[in-house]
Amino acid sequence: MYEEFYGFSERPFQLTPDPAFYFESVTHKKALSYLGYGLNQGEGFIVITGEVGSGKSTLVAHLKQKLDDERLTVGEVVTSALDGEEMIHVAARSFGLDVAGGDKAADLAAIELFLHEEARNGRRTLLIVDEAQNLSIGALEELRMLSNFQLGSHPLLQTLLLGQPEFKQLLAHSDELEQLRQRVIAAHHLEPMQPGEIEPYVMHRLNHVGWNGNPEIDSGIWVKLHKATGGIPRKINQVMTRLLLLGAVEEQAVLETDMLEAVIEEMSGDAAPVEDATSKVRPDREGPAADAIARAKDEARQADIAPATQTPTGAATQTAAQSASEVEARDKGLLDHQIEAIEAAFAERDKHLMAMRSEIDRLGKQRATGNLPEDIGARLAAIESRLDEQESSLRNVLGMMIDYFESQGSREAA
């Protein structure tokens, strides 16, 4: 809506990582330097950490554009909460290997053969693992074992780990990860942008979509925007999207500080229950995730209603007598329950996706033997595309949920 009103070619502050919008802040420039150094070493682990929304995915997407496809093969793992055996299987799949059987020994053999072939063809291999804070110790150990593959004295695999601050702490203090820690050759933590970087960041994104001075932006906005977002790129995008939307609705040619204050106040007042936020994200979805969210919503409503229905008389007296700690404990219990239900739903969906991919592999093998129609290739490609879109959608939902939890001040929940 607002992009049409202001004549933009596309939305400048979309939340989905896009390397075309990459902005090189001071901390991102340092991160690229560490990445460049690490990649030149050709071995071990590179670790990039940062807060939710700090720009890790955009940084890596930008890095991939700079890599030479003729000399480096890249695999990406974006599925989180994996155990050791699942990690090996998903890593193999990330390189396009046919490992539908799920046998760990076979998966390892396929990976080693692939790495040797790449090395003989003069290509290096990089594995990028996102959301590393969700990996089990066993999965991280399996990644370390993969780094043992060599051709003579030449290491065959290098790994880039992306994670949130808790992964940085885990890696620094876990005794079980001592061997992996010794193989980290470069690491950087993405910091929030500085106050002086907010205006260049916003203008960079606006100029990319054809901004021609409409709308004008009050110079007093930048300090307030930094204060409201803490310099986190994704939060800046969220606020700017709402500000532009307000400007378009009110047909304003100038975005002023009082408009920004109104947006910030409105966003801070959006204290809708978690279930309402999730239902807005996926109003048209059905399946295990939707069912779990619906159950969490119903139970939360019942918990809110129960005190009044159980004691229709004297409810006000009971409420007044209830201690603040009891209220906090109840609210935390409800939130924890909802989070657990949603996590379980997404875990179920991940299993479903993997099962569908295994079925695609099976159909592909049947096609090779001539037992399926010739157009099966196009049909399989269409299914693959839909699966990729679904996985992307799930990741976006998780990102938006985390943003919501953090906006309510619950870092532990996020």
HELIX and SHEET records of a PDB file:
HELIX    1   1 TYR A    2  PHE A    5  1                                   4    
HELIX    2   2 PRO A   19  PHE A   21  5                                   3    
HELIX    3   3 VAL A   26  GLN A   41  1                                  16    
HELIX    4   4 LYS A   56  LYS A   66  1                                  11    
HELIX    5   5 GLY A   84  SER A   94  1                                  11    
HELIX    6   6 LYS A  104  ARG A  120  1                                  17    
HELIX    7   7 ALA A  132  ASN A  134  5                                   3    
HELIX    8   8 ILE A  137  LEU A  146  1                                  10    
HELIX    9   9 PRO A  165  HIS A  173  1                                   9    
HELIX   10  10 ASP A  175  LEU A  177  5                                   3    
HELIX   11  11 GLU A  178  ARG A  181  1                                   4    
HELIX   12  12 PRO A  195  GLU A  197  5                                   3    
HELIX   13  13 ILE A  198  HIS A  208  1                                  11    
HELIX   14  14 ILE A  221  THR A  229  1                                   9    
HELIX   15  15 PRO A  233  VAL A  249  1                                  17    
HELIX   16  16 THR A  257  SER A  268  1                                  12    
HELIX   17  17 VAL A  274  VAL A  281  1                                   8    
HELIX   18  18 PRO A  288  GLN A  310  1                                  23    
HELIX   19  19 ALA A  315  ALA A  321  1                                   7    
HELIX   20  20 ALA A  324  ALA A  368  1                                  45    
HELIX   21  21 ILE A  376  SER A  407  1                                  32    
SHEET    1   A 5 LEU A  72  VAL A  77  0                                        
SHEET    2   A 5 ARG A 124  VAL A 129  1                                        
SHEET    3   A 5 GLN A 158  GLY A 163  1                                        
SHEET    4   A 5 PHE A  45  GLY A  50  1                                        
SHEET    5   A 5 VAL A 184  LEU A 190  1                                        
SHEET    1   B 2 GLN A 150  LEU A 151  0                                        
SHEET    2   B 2 HIS A 154  PRO A 155 -1                                        
SHEET    1   C 2 GLU A 216  ILE A 217  0                                        
SHEET    2   C 2 VAL A 254  LEU A 255  1                                        
END                                                                             
